[in-house]
C-alpha cells in the first residue's frame, strides 16, 4: 500500500484507485469509522515557544489516538470530527446508507469517505453509478468538500464532467459556523438527479460528435502538446502517452462496440487518467488519483472542451 495511505478499506472488488483493504460487505457508518481507522478525534492544543510563552492566535491540531500533530491552524479554524463527517453523510443519504470506501491519507491530515447512491443510470447502453464523496482535511490546508462522482460500472472509469448546466460539488472552509453551512451541502445531493440528467444529455451530445481515427490522433496531440524546448526524453514520454490514449480509443474492450465519436474519445482519456501508470510512480500516485474524484481532473476537463470544439 502506498506510504501516504495510512488506513483504508474497500468493498469486494478493488476500486479504480486501487487503494485499501478488502472487506466483504458495505458497512454502516459506525463500522466504517472503525474499519477505516478513523475512530479518533482532533484535539486543539495551545502552542508555546521553547521558553513556554503561549503563541497567540494559533493552535495545534492533534490526533487523540497517538498525539500526532496534524497541523497548525489559526484560532478561527473550526474542527469537523471524523464521526461528524459520517453522521452528516448518514443524514444526507438517509438511514441505511452503506459505505464503499473510506480512509486516511498523509498521516491523518486528510480523510474521506465514499458512499454509493441508491440509483443507477443507463446512458447510451452504459450503466453508470453515482457516488457521493466527502473529503476533509485536518491540517488547515484544504476545505470540506462534498462531490458527486459518476462511474461507468463496466470499467470503473469516472465521468466527472464539468458541466455548465449543473454542479457536482460543494465546499466550505473551516471557519465560522460549520454546522449550518454543512447543512447547505444537502443541496449537492438534491442536485444529484439534476446533474445525472444533464450528464446523460451530455453523453448523448458526445455520441453525436463524429471523431474518426485521424481526427482522434489530432485531438490527442492537442490534449498532450510537446512543451517548448522539450528534451528528447520529454518528447519521447509525451509521444508514448499519446500512443497510449489512441490505443485505448481503438482497442479498449469496453469501447470497441462504440462508434468513433466524442464519447468514445472521452472515455479513452478517462481510462488513461484512471488506469495508466505515471512516468514516475510515487507513493502518492494513487492517493492523488483518488483526490481527483473530488477536485476534478484537468486532463478530463481539457478533453471535454476539445471534443466539443471538434463538433
C-alpha positions in Angstrom: 0.0 0.0 0.0 1.4 3.5 -0.8 3.1 5.2 2.1 0.7 8.1 2.1 -2.3 5.9 2.5 -2.4 5.4 6.3 -5.6 3.4 6.6 -8.5 2.4 4.3 -11.0 -0.3 3.4 -13.0 -1.1 0.2 -15.9 -3.4 -0.5 -15.5 -6.6 -2.6 -13.8 -5.5 -5.9 -10.7 -3.4 -6.0 -11.8 0.1 -6.8 -10.4 2.2 -9.7 -8.0 3.9 -7.3 -6.5 0.6 -6.2 -6.3 1.5 -2.5 -7.3 -0.1 0.7 -8.0 -3.4 2.5 -10.8 -5.6 1.1 -14.0 -6.3 3.1 -16.9 -8.4 2.0 -19.9 -6.2 2.8 -20.5 -2.5 2.7 -20.5 -1.4 6.4 -22.7 1.0 8.3 -21.2 4.3 9.4 -20.4 3.0 12.8 -18.5 0.1 11.5 -16.9 2.1 8.6 -15.4 4.6 11.1 -13.5 1.7 12.8 -12.6 -0.2 9.7 -11.2 2.9 8.0 -9.1 3.6 11.1 -10.9 6.9 11.6 -12.2 6.3 15.1 -10.1 9.1 16.6 -10.7 12.8 17.3 -8.8 16.0 16.6 -7.9 18.0 19.7 -6.8 21.6 19.6 -3.9 22.3 21.9 -2.2 25.6 22.8 1.1 26.3 21.1 4.1 27.6 23.2 7.6 28.8 22.4 10.6 27.0 23.8 10.5 29.5 26.6 6.9 28.5 27.4 5.3 31.6 26.1 1.8 31.0 24.5 1.6 31.6 20.8 -1.4 33.9 20.4 -4.0 33.1 17.6 -2.8 29.6 16.7 -3.4 26.1 17.8 -2.0 22.6 17.0 -4.5 20.1 15.7 -3.5 16.9 17.5 -4.8 13.3 16.9 -6.2 11.8 20.1 -5.1 8.2 19.3 -1.4 8.9 19.3 -0.7 12.6 20.0 0.5 13.2 16.4 0.4 16.9 15.3 -1.7 17.1 12.1 -1.2 20.8 11.5 -1.1 24.3 12.9 -4.2 26.4 12.4 -5.5 29.8 13.4 -8.0 30.3 16.2 -10.7 30.9 13.5 -10.3 27.2 12.4 -13.4 25.0 13.2 -12.7 21.3 13.6 -15.1 18.8 11.9 -14.5 15.5 13.5 -14.5 12.2 11.5 -17.6 11.0 13.3 -19.3 14.2 12.4 -18.5 13.6 8.7 -20.1 10.1 8.9 -23.1 11.4 10.8 -23.5 14.2 8.2 -23.5 11.7 5.4 -25.9 9.5 7.2 -28.3 12.4 7.4 -27.6 13.4 3.9 -28.3 10.0 2.3 -30.8 8.6 4.9 -30.8 5.7 7.2 -29.1 2.5 6.0 -26.6 4.2 3.8 -23.7 1.8 3.0 -20.1 3.0 2.6 -18.0 1.6 -0.2 -14.7 3.0 0.9 -13.2 5.4 3.5 -9.7 6.2 4.7 -7.0 8.4 6.0 -4.2 9.9 3.9 -1.0 11.7 4.7 -0.8 10.5 8.3 -4.3 11.6 9.1 -4.1 15.1 7.6 -6.7 14.3 5.0 -9.6 11.8 5.3 -12.5 10.9 3.1 -15.5 8.6 2.7 -17.4 7.4 -0.3 -21.0 6.2 -0.3 -22.9 4.7 -3.2 -26.2 6.4 -4.1 -29.2 4.1 -4.5 -30.0 4.8 -8.1 -28.2 3.7 -11.3 -28.5 5.2 -14.7 -28.3 3.8 -18.2 -26.6 6.2 -20.7 -26.4 5.0 -24.3 -26.2 1.5 -23.0 -23.7 2.2 -20.3 -24.6 1.5 -16.7 -23.4 4.5 -14.6 -23.4 4.5 -10.7 -23.3 7.8 -8.9 -21.2 8.0 -5.7 -21.0 10.7 -3.0 -17.5 11.6 -1.8 -16.9 13.6 1.4 -13.4 14.9 1.8 -11.9 16.7 4.8 -8.5 18.0 5.9 -7.3 18.3 9.5 -4.1 20.3 8.8 -5.7 23.6 7.7 -4.6 23.1 4.0 -8.0 22.4 2.4 -11.7 22.8 2.6 -14.5 20.4 3.4 -15.8 19.1 0.1 -18.8 17.0 -1.0 -18.9 15.9 -4.6 -20.9 13.6 -6.8 -18.8 11.1 -8.7 -20.4 9.1 -11.6 -18.5 5.9 -12.5 -19.0 3.7 -15.5 -19.6 0.3 -13.9 -18.2 -1.8 -16.7 -14.7 -0.3 -16.5 -14.5 1.9 -13.3 -13.9 5.0 -15.4 -15.0 8.2 -13.8 -17.3 10.5 -15.8 -16.7 13.7 -13.7 -17.6 16.2 -16.4 -17.6 19.9 -15.5 -21.0 20.9 -16.8 -22.2 24.5 -17.1 -25.8 23.4 -16.6 -25.3 21.5 -13.3 -22.9 21.4 -10.4 -21.5 18.2 -8.9 -19.6 19.6 -5.9 -19.9 21.8 -2.8 -17.2 23.1 -0.4 -16.6 25.3 2.6 -13.7 26.5 4.7 -13.1 25.5 8.3 -14.2 28.9 9.7 -17.3 30.3 11.2 -20.4 28.2 11.9 -19.5 25.0 10.1 -22.7 23.1 11.2 -25.1 25.5 9.4 -23.0 25.5 6.2 -22.7 21.8 6.1 -26.5 21.6 6.2 -26.3 23.7 3.0 -24.4 20.8 1.4 -27.6 18.9 1.2 -28.2 20.9 -1.9 -25.4 18.9 -3.5 -27.4 15.7 -3.1 -30.7 17.5 -4.1 -28.9 18.5 -7.3 -27.6 14.9 -7.9 -30.6 13.9 -10.0 -30.3 17.2 -12.0 -26.6 16.6 -12.6 -27.1 13.0 -13.7 -29.9 14.1 -16.1 -27.6 16.7 -17.5 -24.7 14.2 -17.7 -27.0 11.9 -19.7 -27.7 14.7 -22.2 -24.0 15.4 -22.4 -23.3 11.8 -23.1 -25.9 11.9 -25.9 -24.2 15.1 -27.3 -20.7 13.5 -27.2 -22.1 10.5 -29.1 -23.2 12.8 -31.8 -19.7 14.2 -32.4 -18.0 12.0 -35.0 -14.3 11.6 -34.4 -12.6 9.1 -36.8 -9.1 7.8 -36.1 -7.2 10.5 -37.9 -9.1 13.3 -36.1 -8.7 11.4 -32.8 -4.9 11.5 -33.3 -5.0 15.2 -33.9 -7.2 15.9 -30.8 -4.9 13.8 -28.6 -1.9 15.8 -29.9 -3.7 19.0 -28.8 -4.5 17.4 -25.5 -0.9 16.4 -24.8 1.3 19.1 -26.5 5.0 18.7 -26.5 6.5 21.5 -24.4 8.7 24.2 -26.0 12.4 23.4 -25.7 11.5 19.8 -24.7 14.3 17.4 -24.2 14.4 14.2 -26.4 13.3 12.3 -23.3 10.3 14.6 -22.7 9.3 14.3 -26.4 9.5 10.5 -26.2 7.4 10.4 -23.0 4.7 12.6 -24.5 4.6 10.5 -27.7 4.3 7.4 -25.6 1.3 8.9 -23.7 -0.3 9.9 -26.9 0.0 6.4 -28.3 -1.4 5.0 -25.0 -4.6 7.1 -25.3 -5.0 6.3 -29.0 -4.6 2.6 -28.3 -7.3 2.8 -25.7 -9.5 4.7 -28.1 -9.1 2.0 -30.7 -8.7 -1.2 -28.7 -10.1 -0.9 -25.2 -12.5 -3.9 -24.8 -15.3 -1.7 -23.3 -15.0 0.8 -26.2 -14.8 -1.5 -29.2 -18.5 -1.6 -29.6 -18.9 2.2 -29.7 -18.8 4.3 -32.9 -15.8 6.5 -33.4 -17.2 9.6 -31.6 -16.6 12.1 -28.8 -17.9 9.8 -26.1 -15.5 7.1 -27.1 -12.6 9.5 -27.1 -13.6 11.0 -23.7 -13.7 7.5 -22.2 -10.3 6.7 -23.7 -8.9 9.7 -21.9 -10.7 8.8 -18.7 -9.4 5.3 -19.0 -5.9 6.7 -19.4 -6.3 9.1 -16.5 -7.7 6.4 -14.2 -5.6 3.4 -15.0 -2.4 4.3 -16.8 0.7 4.2 -14.7 2.5 7.6 -14.5 6.0 8.0 -15.8 7.2 8.2 -12.2 5.0 6.2 -9.8 5.4 8.0 -6.5 4.0 6.9 -3.2 1.2 9.5 -3.6 0.2 8.4 -7.1 -3.0 6.5 -6.2 -3.8 9.0 -3.4 -3.7 11.8 -6.0 -5.8 9.7 -8.4 -8.5 9.4 -5.8 -8.3 13.0 -4.8 -9.2 14.0 -8.4 -12.6 12.3 -8.0 -13.4 15.2 -5.7 -11.3 18.0 -7.1 -11.7 17.1 -10.8 -9.2 16.1 -13.4 -7.7 18.9 -15.5 -6.9 16.4 -18.3 -10.5 15.3 -18.5 -11.7 18.9 -18.5 -9.4 19.7 -21.4 -10.5 16.6 -23.3 -14.2 17.5 -22.8 -13.6 21.0 -24.2 -11.5 19.8 -27.1 -14.2 17.3 -28.1 -16.9 20.0 -28.0 -14.7 22.3 -30.2 -14.3 19.4 -32.7 -18.1 19.3 -33.2 
